[in-house]
Amino acid sequence: MSYGLAQARYASDATATVPAGRLLTMLYDRLVQDLSVAESAMRDGDVAATGERLGQAQEILLELHATLDVSVWPDGEALGRIYLWIISELNQARLRGQPQRIADCRELVQPLRDAWHEAARTTAATTCTAPVGIDGAA
C-alpha cells in the first residue's frame, strides 16, 4: 500500500471512530483554519493555495449543510441558509480576488465554532459519571 493510500485510510478510520460532537468541532476547526490560510494565500497572490483551501472550506460547508437534521432542530434551516450563503461568498471572493470577503466569512464562522465547542463541553460534562475505585465503589 502506498503512503498516500495509507494516509487516506488512516484519516478515514480515524474520523469513523470519532464521536459525532467531536467530529463536528473538528470540522469547524478545520473550516476556520482553511479560511485563514486561504485569506493569507490570496493576499500573497498564491492562487493554487487559495483555490485548494477555499475548495476544502466549501466541502466542509456542504457536509455541514447535508448533515443538518431539521426534523430534530427546526432552527437548523436558518443555519443551512448561512452555510449556503458562505459558499456563495467564497465563490465571489475567489472570482473577484477579494480576501476581505474570506475574512468576513471566517469572522462569521468563528462564533459558530466556539458555540459548538461549548455545547460539546457542556454535553461531555453532563454525561460524565463519578469516578469508580478499583473495587467498584464510587
N, C-alpha and C positions, 0 to 999 in steps of 0.2 A: 504494500500500500504506500503510495507517495505521501510525502509530508503534507501537501495541500489537502489531500483526501483525509488523512488522519486528523488534521487540524479541524476540518469541517465536521467530521464525525464527532470529535470531542466537543465542539461547540453545540452540536445538535443534541448530544446526550446530556450535556450539562444543562441546557435550557429545558429539556424534557423532565428533569428531576427537580427543578426549582419550583417552590410553591407559587401559586398564581399571584399573590400580593407582592412577592419579591420580584417576580418576573416583570410585573407592571412598573415597579420602581426602577428596575434595571433598564427597561425601555425608555423611560423618561430621562434617566441619567444619560443614556447614550444619545437621545434626541438633543438634549441641551449641549452635549459635547460636540455633536455633529454640526449644530447650528453655529457654535462658537468658532469651530475650525473653518467652516465654510465662509463665515463673515471675514475672518482674517485672511483666508486664501483669496477671496475676491478683492480685498483691499490691496493685497500683494500682487494681484494680476495672475494668480495661479489658476488658470481655467480648469485644468484637469482635477485638481484637488477640490475646487469649488463644486464642480459637477458631481464628483463622487460623493462628497459629504451631503450635498443637497439631495441627491438621489437616495442616500441611506436615510436621511431625515424623513423624506416623503414616504418611503417604505414603512418606516415606523409609524408615521401618522395614519397611513392606510390600515395597518394592522390594528392600531388602537381603535380606529373607526369601525373596522369589521367585527371587533370583539365586544363592542358595546351591546349590552343586553337591556334594551329599553323596556322589556316586559318586567324586569326586576327593578329598574331605576328609570322611570319615565323622563326625568330631567336629563338623562343621557342623550336625548335627541339634540339638545342645545349644545352639548359638548361635541357631539358628532359634527354639527354645523361648524363649530370652531375649528375642528381638525381639517375639514374640507377647505375652509377659508385660508388657513395657514398654508396648505398645499398650494392653493392658488397664488398666495402672496410670494411663496418661494419660487414659483414658476416666473412670476413677474420680476422678482429680484434678479433671477438668472438672466432673463431676456434683456432687461434694461441695465444690468450691471450696477444694481443699487444695493450695496452692502447694508445700508441702514434699514432696509426692509427686512433683511435677515435678522438684524439686531432687534428690531421691533417684535418679530415673531418669537425670538428667544426670550425676550422680556415678558411676553405673554405666557410662554410655556413654563418658565421657572416657578411662578407661584403654583401652577397646577402640579408640577413635580413635587414641590415642597408639601403641598396638601396631601398627595398620595403617600409620601414618606411618613407624614404624621399619622395618617389613617392606618398605615401598616404597623407603625409603632404602637398605636393605641390598641389595635386588634391583637397584636402579639402580647401586649401587657395583660389584656383581659383573658387570654386563653392559656396563660401560664398557670401551672399548678404549684403548690407548696413543694419545697424540696423533700425528697424522701431519703431517709437514712439507709444505711446498709442493711439493717434488719427489717426494712419496710415501713418503719414508723415515720410519721411526718414530723 
